[in-house]
Amino acid sequence: MGDVAAKMKIMPESIDTDLVGLKEKLKAVIPAGADLHGDIVEEPIAFGLKALIVTLIVNDEEGGTEAVEEAFAKVPGVENIQILELYRI
């Protein structure tokens, strides 16, 4: 087994969500076995709403991103999480 990079889109609950604070909360809940790759990037969506794009390195095993998705979903201010890309590194 190797590692994969998982690129995820995190949608905040509203346009008023503090993205700086949300980034710090997301970093704090990254589970063991997953590592942040690069910075968390803001991506404009529409009407001032921005999504956060997070790239993580996780183990290439079944359910490799599930622990991360579950941890992120529990963070206050997160509306939903979408996997954009998975690629072997």
Rosetta blueprint (number, residue, H / E / L):
1 M L
2 G L
3 D E
4 V E
5 A E
6 A E
7 K E
8 M E
9 K E
10 I E
11 M E
12 P E
13 E L
14 S L
15 I L
16 D L
17 T L
18 D L
19 L H
20 V H
21 G H
22 L H
23 K H
24 E H
25 K H
26 L H
27 K H
28 A H
29 V L
30 I L
31 P L
32 A L
33 G L
34 A E
35 D E
36 L E
37 H L
38 G L
39 D L
40 I L
41 V E
42 E E
43 E E
44 P E
45 I E
46 A E
47 F L
48 G L
49 L E
50 K E
51 A E
52 L E
53 I E
54 V E
55 T E
56 L E
57 I E
58 V E
59 N E
60 D L
61 E L
62 E L
63 G L
64 G L
65 T L
66 E H
67 A H
68 V H
69 E H
70 E H
71 A H
72 F H
73 A H
74 K L
75 V L
76 P L
77 G L
78 V E
79 E E
80 N E
81 I E
82 Q E
83 I E
84 L E
85 E E
86 L E
87 Y E
88 R E
89 I L
